[in-house]
Amino acid sequence: MTTPITPASWSHAEAFVPEDDVLAAARARAEEVGVVPISPGGGASLRFLASVLEARAVVEIGTGTGVSGLWLLRGMRGDGVLTTVDIEAEHQRLARQSFSEAGVASQRARTISGSALDVLPRLTDGHYDLVFCDGDKREYSAYLAEALRLLRPGGVVAFDNALWHDRVADPAQRDEETVAIRELGRTVAAHDGLLSVLLPVGDGLLCAKKVWSPDDED
């Protein structure tokens, strides 16, 4: 076993890719409306994933005030489109303000107001490179099912709050959200069609690649 990471090292890793004034403003809006956005380390990880995938089409569940959306857009191709879903229309208005301040063209960020489980079934099968989930934790397993349909072979699904404030690793914690995230992790780890990793950035980022197989051509 390696030595557990210290708070100082964790903070160093979180700040390794610094955030600019646009992201700082988006975070300030999040605080004003009571939204908890992805951490800087988690955001940098999303940007990295989007860049490695050369993502052209991304779905985000949980727009917030645009923090994670900005990170995703900065990793995507220049012609890429982010489709972001949130039940709070006011949060999406603030996100659009964040995108505008970042110089993101309006056609590159499609905001859809509504419940994720109502919106996702209307999106195109096998069309997306990356699906990022940061919505209702109790719905994470349902998001996974939708993501597997939406992703192309080789695409990636990512879940924020996969450690859920250190509660997931503690078997004594049995609240509904913790149990849902814990069960999601077990499902992802055991899924034959997924190659997974749990990154200890922010509050935990669970990522899984949809593995290509010859059966995908049938």
N, C-alpha and C positions, 0 to 999 in steps of 0.2 A: 504494500500500500504506500502511496505517496503521502507526503505531509499535507494535511488539509490547507486550503488556501486561506491566507490571513485577510482580514478586512482591508488592510492597506493594499494588498496585491489585487483584491477584487475591485477596489476603487480605481486602481491604476488601469486595470483591464477595461473597466467601464468607460473611462475617459480617454482611452487610447486613440479613438477616432473622435475628435472634438466636434461639438455642434456649433453651428453658426447662429447669427442673430435671428434668422428666419425660424429656425427650429426652436430657439429660445422663446420667441414670441408665441409660437404655437403651443409650447408647454405652458406659458403663462395663461393663455386662454383656457387650456385644459384645467388648470388649477381653479380658475374663476368659476367654471361650470361643474366642478366636481368630478372630472374625468381623470383616470390614472392611465397615462399613455405608456407605451413600451419604453424601457430604459434606453439610454444611449448605446450601451453595448448590444442590446437586443436589436435596436434600430440599425446599427452598423452591420450586424449579422444578416438582417433582411436585405440591406443594400448589397452585401456580398453575394447572397444567394441569387438575387435578381440579376446581378451582373454575370455570375458564372453561367446561369441558365440563358443568358442573353434574352431575358424575358420580354416578350412583346405583348402578352395578355396576362394580367394579374387580377385576381379577385381578393378583396379585403373584406372581412366580416368584422365590423366595428370601426367606423370611420373616426370617431372621436373628433378632435379638433385638427387632425391632419398630420400629427407627428409621425406615425408609422407610414402613412401615405407618402410623405415627403421622402423618407428614407427609401421606400420601395421605388418611387419614381426616379430617384437619383441613381439607382442601380439598373433600371430598365433601359432597353433600347430607346433611342431618340424618338422613334415612331411608336413606342409602346403605349398602351392604354390601360389605366388602372380603373377597374370597376369596384367601387367601394359602397358597402351597404351598412346602414345604421337606422335604428328605429327612431332616433332623435333628429328631427329635421333642423333644429337650431344648431346642434353640434355640426351638422354637415355644412350649414351656412358658414360657420367659423372655419371649418376645414377648407372651404373654397376660398376664403380670405387668405388662409395660409398658403394655399397653392398659388394664388395670384401674386402674393408678395414674393414667392420663390421664382416667379416668371414662368410657371407651368402653363402651357397653352390649355385653354378650356376644354378642347376636344380630347386631351390626354387624361382627364380625370372625370369619369362618369360617376356621379353620385346618385344612388338610388335609396330613397327613404322607405323603410318598411322592415318587417320582420325577416331575418335572414332565411328562415325556413319557408317563408312564402316567396321570397325573391329567387333563391338559388335554383329551384326547379325550373325556372324560366330561362336559365342561362344554357349555353350550348355545350353539349357533351364533347369531351376530348379537346376542347379549344384552348385551355389555359395552361400556362407554364408554371404558375405558382398560385397557391391559395393560402392566404394568411388569416388565421382565426383568432379573434380577440373579442368575442361577443359573450353571450350568456354561457357561463361555464357548464351549466347543467345540460346544455345542448351540444357540447363538444363531440359526443359520439355521432350525433346526427350530422354535424358539420363534416366529420370524417367521411361518412357515407356519401354526402354530396360531393366532397372534394375528389373522391376516387372516380366519380362519374365525370367531373368537370376537367380533370387533369389529362393532359396528353401523356403517353408513355415517357418516362424520364422526368416528368414534372414533379414538383415538390409541394407538400402541404406542411405548414408550420403553425404551431399553437403557442401562444404566449401564456404566461402564468402556469407553466407546466409543473412548477414546484409549489405554487400557491402558498407563498409566505411560510415556507418550511413545513407546511401541514401534510403534504402528500407523503413525505418520507416517514411520518409519524403514524403508525397503525392505530393509535388511540384516537386520532382525529377522524370522526365519522359524520361530519356535517355533509349536506347534500352536494355542495360544490366540490369539496375535497374528494369525496367518493367518486364523483363523476370524472374528475381529472385523473384520479388513480386508475380507474377502470379504462379510461382512454389510453393511458400509457401501456397497460397490459395488452390491450387489443392491438395497438400499433406494434409493439415489440414482438407479438406472436404472429402477425399477419405475414403470410408467405409472399404477398405481392408488394411488400414495402421493405425498404432498407432504411433503418431509423437511427437517430442519434438524439440524445437529450443534452442540450448545451446549458451549462450553469451560468448563463448570462442573465442579468436582470433578475426576474422572478422565474426563470427557467424558460427555455425555448425548445420545444419538442419538434423535430423536423423528420420528415419521412419522404423518401423518393419512391415514386410509383415505378416499380421495376418492370422493364420491358420483358416480354416473353413471346415466343412464337404464337401463343394462343391469342395475343392481342390482334393478330391479323385475321383471325377466323370470323 
